[in-house]
Amino acid sequence: MNEEVYQEQGISFSDLLFLVKRNILVILIITIICAIAGGVYAYGLKKPVFTAVATAVVQAEQSTTNNQESTSYSYSVALTNTFKDVIKSQPVIVAAADELVKNDKYANIENARSSLMGKLKSNVSVTSTTSTLILTVSASSTDRDEAILLANTILTETINVTDQFEVDENGQPVVDSEGKKIYLYPILGNKLKVLQNADLDTTSEKHNELLILVVACMIGLIISFAIVLIKFLSDDTYTSKDTFEKTFNINILASIQDAAEGGN
């Protein structure tokens, strides 16, 4: 009944305040329950996330196609961005996963290779700045040692992949006229060097307990308000004389409450 009335007239701010005051106990109980559940999850069930950081430097050469007087800025940026994509490329991820499964940490884990490939794709990020040729490789995990291992391994395998030499049909390295081995990827070969491996000093721990508690309280408030509002709108009784008159378009001459107040 209330739903039909408020579909036509809308719910005012005073109506909402009335509902809150009338159901404040229900709102508090539901909010506290959600806050307790959030606290149990944040401080008891949820594991902290560790982020390990490794860095590498891109060795950009002087461009011979542009201005001979200075290093080509565009070439350096392009090379750095290329390495950012290479680090997250499928060949590097496959090589890193193949190397990681050799670690005793994953010896007894079923489908370890597939799991590691998923972690390398989703938990590893690469960043750089336009003013430097330094790449920052970050790896996240609920296991501190695994975070360090992921960051270092994917960086090492990136160098191994890009530093490969071209080979002939007999598996022998191909050389140029000067007898030097030819890189499989000439633009990338010998251009990336590890600046600092990830270790305990470059690993940070992230806590989100306070945020989880705040979200849990907000969820509790939303749920409690929804319950109170649904209960109110589904109520088929009339709580005021004005609502009754507007619904049936009639005038009420007197009510029990008016009579009681008049008698007093």
N, C-alpha and C positions, 0 to 999 in steps of 0.2 A: 504493500500500500504506500509506504513512504517512497518507494522507488518511482511510482507513477507521479507522485506529487513533485519530487525533486527533478524529475526529467523535464517537467514543464517550468519549474521556477528556479532550479539550481540550488546548490547548497552554499549558504553564506559563510563568511568567516566566523561569525558568532555561533553558527550551527556546529562548525568544526570544533570550536573551543568547548562547546557544551558536551560534545561527544568525548573529547579528551578528558574533561573533568569527570564525566560520568563513568568512564572506563579506564581511569588512570592506573588502577591496580593491575588490570589485565595487560596493559601496555608495558608496565614496569616488569611484570613477571616474565613475559615473552622476551623482552629486551635483555633481561639479566640471564635468562637461559641461553640465548644466542651468544651473549658475551662470554659466558662460561665455556660454551662449546668452542668458541673461537680461541679462548685462552688455552684450552686443553690441546687444540690443534697446533697453535703457534709455539707453545713452550714444551709440549710433550711429544707430538707426532711429527711435526714438520722439521726436517733436517735443515741446517744452515747451508747456504750455497757458497762454495769457494770459487774464486776466480783467479786463475794463474795467468801471468803475463810474460810473454817472451818477445824480444825485439830483434829486428834484422835491418840491415842497411842495404839499400839498392845502390850499386856502383854504376852510375850513369856515366857514359863516355861523352866526350865532346862531339857535337853533331858536325858532320862534314858537308851537310847539304844546305845548311843555313849560314848564319853569320859566323865566320871563322874566328872572330875576336872574343867570343864568349860561349859558355856552355849553353846549349839550347834548352831553355826552360820548358818548352812544350814537350820536348823529347824526354826530359827527366820525369815530368808529370805522367806522360803516357806510359813510360816504362814502370813507374811505381804503381799505377793503376792496373797495369797488366799483371804484375805480380800479385796484387790483391785478388784478382780473379783466378789466377793460377792456383793460389793456396787453397781456394775452395772448389777447385775443379775436380771432376770425377777421377782422373788418373792419380792425382795426389791423395785423395781420400781413400781410394782403393789401396794404394801403396802404404799409406799410414795404418790402415786397418790390418793389412797383412803383417806389418811390423809389430803392431800392438798385440795381436793374438799370440805372439811368441812369448810374451811376458807371462810369468807365473801367475799374475793377478787374474788372468782370464783363462787359465788352464782348464778349469772345471765348469766353465759357463757354457751352456748350450746356445748355439747360434751366436757365439761371441762376435764373429766377424760382422754379421749383419747389424748387431746391436751397436758395435763400435762405429760402423759407417754412419748409422743414424745419429749418434752422438757427435761425430765430427762435423756433420752437416748442420745440426741444429745448435750445438753448444759452443762452436768455435766462431769467432768473429775477427775480422781484420780491419784495422783503421790506419789512417795516415793523415798527415797535415800537408797543406800545399807548400809550406815553407821549408820542409825537410824531405829527405829521402829515406826516412826511417819508417818501417812498418811495425805496427804493434799487433801481435797475435794474442788474443784472449780466449781462454777456454774455461768453461764453467762446469761444475759438478758438485754433488753433495759429498763427494769423497775428495779430500784435499790432494792426496797422492795422484788420483786419477786426473784431476784438473791439470796438475803439473805435467803429467805424462802426455796428455792430449796436446797441450801447447807445444811442448818440445818435439814430439814425434812428427806432428804435421809440418812444423817448420823444417825439420831435418829432411823429411821426405820431399818437400818442395824443392830443396836444393839438390837432392839426389835425382829427382825427375828432370829438372831443368839443366843439370850439368851432364846429362848423358851424351855420349859421343855417337856419331853416326857409324854404323857398321855395314859391311858388305854381306853378300850371300853366305860367306863362310864364317861370319861372326867376327871378322877382324875389323879394327877401327879404320875408317876412311881418313886419309890424310890429304892435305893440299899440296901445292907445288913445292912448298918449303918444308914438307915433311911433318907439319903440325896436324894434330888430330882435329877433325871438324865436329863441332857440336851439333847434336840433333836439332837443337833450337838455338841457332846462332845469336839471335837477339837477346836470349835469356841466359845463355850459357856463361857461367862464372860471374854472374852479375849480382847475385844475392849472397850475403854473408851474415852469419849469426852475430848479433851484437851482444845479446845477453839471453841466456837460457832462463826459463822459468824455474824458480826455486821457492823455498819457504819465505824468503824475504820479499818476493814479488807476488805473493799470493795473499789475497784479501778475503775476509769473511763477511758475508752480507746477511744482516738480520732484518726481518720484516714483521717482528712481533707486534709492534705498535700499530702498524698499518692494518694487520689482520684483525686486531681487536676493534679498531675503528670501523672497519667494514662489517664485522660481525654485529656490532651495535646498530649500525645503519640497517642491516638486513632485519634485525629484530624489530626495529621501529616500523619498517615498511610492512612486515608481516602482521604486526599487531594492529596497525592502522587499517590494513586491508580487512582483517577479521572483524574489527569493530564496525567499519563502514558497511561491509556485507551484512552483518547482523542487523544494523540499523535500517538499511534499505529493504531488507526482507521482513521487517516487523510490520504486521498488519493491524496494529492498533494506532489510534490517534492520540497524540501527546498534547495537543492544544486545540482550543476552540476555533482559532483562526484557520488551522489546517482543515478541520472538518467542514467549516463554512465554505472555504475555497473549493474543496473537492466536490461537494454536492450542490454548491451555489444556492445555499439557503441561509437564513439568519437564525441563530440560536437566541432565544429569549432569555433563557436562564440555564444554569448548570448547578449540579450538586455543590461544586466548589464555591460558586457565587453565593448560593443559598447559605452555605456554611459560614462564609465570610460575612454575609449580611446579618446572620443571626448573632454573630459575635459582636 
